[in-house]
Amino acid sequence: MRSYQRSVELYQETARHLAGGVSSNVRYASAPVPLFFERGEGARLYDVDGNVHIDYVLGNGPAILGHAPPRVVAAVAETLSLGQTYAGQHVRELELARALTALLPSAELVRFATSGTEAVQMAMRLARAFTGRDKIVKFEGHYHGWTDSVYVSCRPSPNEAGPADAPVPVAESPGMSPGAYDGLLIASWNDLGALRQMFETSGREIAAVMMEPMMVNGGAILPQPGYLLGVQDLCTRHGALFVCDEVITGFRLGLGGAQGRFGVRPDLSIFAKAVAGGFPLAVVAGRRDVMETLQTGGVMHGGTYNGNVQSMAAAITVLEILSADGGAVYAAMETRGTRLMEGLSKLANKHRIEMVVQGVPTIFQAMFTKVGPRNYRETTLVNRDRALAFSRELQAQGVRVNQRCSFFLSTEHDDGIIDETLTAADRAMAALASTGVA
Ligand SMILES: Cc1ncc(COP(=O)(O)O)c(C=O)c1O
């Protein structure tokens, strides 16, 4: 039995000083309390009670090269004595912007921000300013950060969310200003007919359609074949911008992100997480004429820490590693991730557990359901209690996933780690089956 005694004590003490004992509400979900870690190295995390975790949370996505990747650490360390943020330009910004515009066909220009949340705000403002329209189509179940203007209908209760084909906006937090999200139109994702209809009725008002191009928050769901291209086409025909929020999918679904994998070219994209391997960086990338409105159209975007020296140094090195040999690391991650996905499915069969493993090899989810969901409403049919129970059993076996049983892969999840994970999952499923929760 693993003990979490020191984490419990530290959490109790922390909660006396730090509101809720955490720095992000997402971290409450951990059990028995939000755990305290001493360090991370490669695919593993080490907690204060001496427990070792094979980590598939990876900081909720950023650690694509594992924890503390030596080359990135060295590149950042080299810059520490140069200062952190100048309120002025430095040459690493040029270097990174050049690398990004070379790697991403849709990135004619980029702008740096610090978190995904604020980069989304910039993209929304740009879209409204460029088109002179107000409405932004946002899909149920998709998460674009926690601000009032967009923290809407991320996980609405079906009782509040209106009909599946005509969802209504549902604020996700107390304290949100109702006026702040008036500009959103809520739609069901993966349904081109519904979006077409929306354009027919409100097309002249729609500034942008914004989405996670693979729905990761809430469900590791792939776009239906042709869906993304269909959305892109609808946007073009109606003079709206197609905005891909690649905060999670960027540099994870491949060097070109979801847009590269599925063959679309958004007008604007947002990248964060994996791009700097764990250092705070977000990027808005897109069409030159749209991005230029930051200068020529007076569209405001600021941020004290934007372009800070360490995040630039980290991202330059991360991109060097990810793009070496034409992105060879992705082929290796895809092979290992596929083995893990297939291995988990086989184990579920062995233990007679109803489970679907859905997603792509670098980000997937084990879902307790007969048929994998295709949109948010269908995710509400997935058994979340079983997912929670499985995540707890995995933790007891030394494997860390989130409470929805999502798996993020890094380059450091080698074959040995995959074998260890499958052994742990075998035991976790046996425990799950024996408790009857499965
Ligand atoms: C798709 C997506 N967009 C935006 C965000 C917000 O990014 P951040 O947490 O860096 O503010 C997230 C965070 O998980 C995300 O997954």
The ligand as a MOL file (V3000), in Angstrom:
LIG
                    3D

  0  0  0     0  0            999 V3000
M  V30 BEGIN CTAB
M  V30 COUNTS 16 16 0 0 0
M  V30 BEGIN ATOM
M  V30 1 C -7.5970 23.5200 -25.8320 0
M  V30 2 C -7.1790 24.4410 -24.7300 0
M  V30 3 N -7.2570 25.7660 -24.9090 0
M  V30 4 C -6.8770 26.6310 -23.9620 0
M  V30 5 C -6.4120 26.1910 -22.7430 0
M  V30 6 C -5.9780 27.1590 -21.7040 0
M  V30 7 O -4.5920 27.1760 -21.6170 0
M  V30 8 P -3.8410 27.6350 -20.2820 0
M  V30 9 O -4.1480 26.6190 -19.2370 0
M  V30 10 O -2.3980 27.6940 -20.6730 0
M  V30 11 O -4.3690 28.9760 -19.9290 0
M  V30 12 C -6.3020 24.8260 -22.5120 0
M  V30 13 C -5.8030 24.3090 -21.2360 0
M  V30 14 O -5.8460 23.1460 -20.9330 0
M  V30 15 C -6.7080 23.9240 -23.5270 0
M  V30 16 O -6.6560 22.6090 -23.3450 0
M  V30 END ATOM
M  V30 BEGIN BOND
M  V30 1 1 1 2
M  V30 2 1 2 3
M  V30 3 2 2 15
M  V30 4 2 3 4
M  V30 5 1 4 5
M  V30 6 1 5 6
M  V30 7 2 5 12
M  V30 8 1 6 7
M  V30 9 1 7 8
M  V30 10 2 8 9
M  V30 11 1 8 10
M  V30 12 1 8 11
M  V30 13 1 12 13
M  V30 14 1 12 15
M  V30 15 2 13 14
M  V30 16 1 15 16
M  V30 END BOND
M  V30 END CTAB
M  END
